[in-house]
Amino acid sequence: MDYTQVLLRPVISEKTTLLKDSSGQITFLVDVRANKIDVQRAVEKAFKVKVRDVNVVVHKPVARTKHGRVTGKVPGYKKAYVTLVAGEKIEFFEGV
């Protein structure tokens, strides 16, 4: 897979901002078919940095219910926490 297909979008929230500042971790939503090696190669190719570690969290789809009836579903997604090598940073996230 090409890196543009692996990395869908960055996750910007209070938690991810604290992770970026404290431990140098950047968070991305990634394709559900991508594995840790695909994510590592995609980040290294897209941002020209060295990646130390990748942790992946999978959120499965959940059925929404109201008053005991199923009204739809919340789609699932895969999120990757990418830890960069000490001294590396991505300029795209510095102003956030």
C-alpha positions in Angstrom: 0.0 0.0 0.0 1.1 3.5 -0.7 1.6 5.8 2.3 -1.2 8.0 1.2 -3.6 5.1 1.6 -2.2 4.0 5.0 -2.3 7.4 6.8 -5.8 8.7 6.7 -5.6 11.7 9.0 -3.9 12.9 12.3 -5.8 12.8 15.5 -5.7 16.2 17.2 -7.0 16.3 20.8 -5.9 17.3 24.3 -4.7 13.8 25.0 -2.6 13.5 21.8 -1.2 17.0 22.3 0.0 16.0 25.8 1.5 12.7 24.4 3.3 14.7 21.7 4.8 17.1 24.3 5.7 14.5 26.9 6.9 11.4 25.0 7.1 12.4 21.4 4.2 10.3 20.2 2.1 11.3 17.2 -1.4 9.8 16.7 -2.9 8.9 13.3 -6.1 7.3 12.0 -4.9 4.6 9.7 -6.4 2.1 7.2 -7.9 -1.0 9.0 -5.8 -3.3 6.7 -2.5 -1.6 7.6 -0.1 -3.3 10.1 2.6 -1.7 12.2 5.3 -2.1 9.6 3.1 -0.4 7.0 2.4 2.5 9.4 6.1 2.9 10.2 7.2 3.0 6.6 4.4 5.4 5.7 5.3 7.9 8.5 9.0 7.7 7.6 8.3 8.2 3.9 5.8 11.0 4.3 7.5 13.1 7.0 11.2 12.1 6.5 11.7 11.1 10.2 12.9 8.0 12.0 10.2 6.0 13.9 11.2 4.1 17.1 7.9 2.3 17.9 4.3 1.9 16.7 1.4 0.9 18.9 -2.0 0.1 17.2 -5.5 0.3 18.7 -8.5 -1.2 16.9 -12.0 0.1 17.7 -14.6 -2.3 16.4 -18.0 -1.1 15.0 -20.7 -0.8 17.7 -24.5 -1.0 17.2 -26.3 2.1 18.4 -29.5 1.5 20.4 -32.2 3.8 21.6 -35.0 2.5 23.9 -33.9 -1.1 23.2 -34.0 -0.8 19.4 -31.0 -0.8 17.1 -31.0 2.5 15.2 -27.7 2.2 13.4 -24.0 1.6 14.0 -20.9 3.6 14.8 -18.2 2.7 12.3 -14.9 1.1 13.6 -11.5 2.5 13.0 -7.8 1.8 13.7 -5.6 4.3 15.5 -1.8 4.3 15.5 0.4 5.8 18.2 3.8 6.5 16.6 6.8 7.2 18.8 9.6 9.1 17.1 13.3 8.7 17.8 14.7 11.2 20.4 15.5 14.5 18.7 13.1 13.9 15.7 10.0 16.0 15.3 7.4 16.6 12.6 7.1 20.3 11.7 3.5 19.9 10.7 2.4 19.3 14.3 4.6 22.0 16.0 2.1 24.8 15.8 -0.8 22.6 17.2 
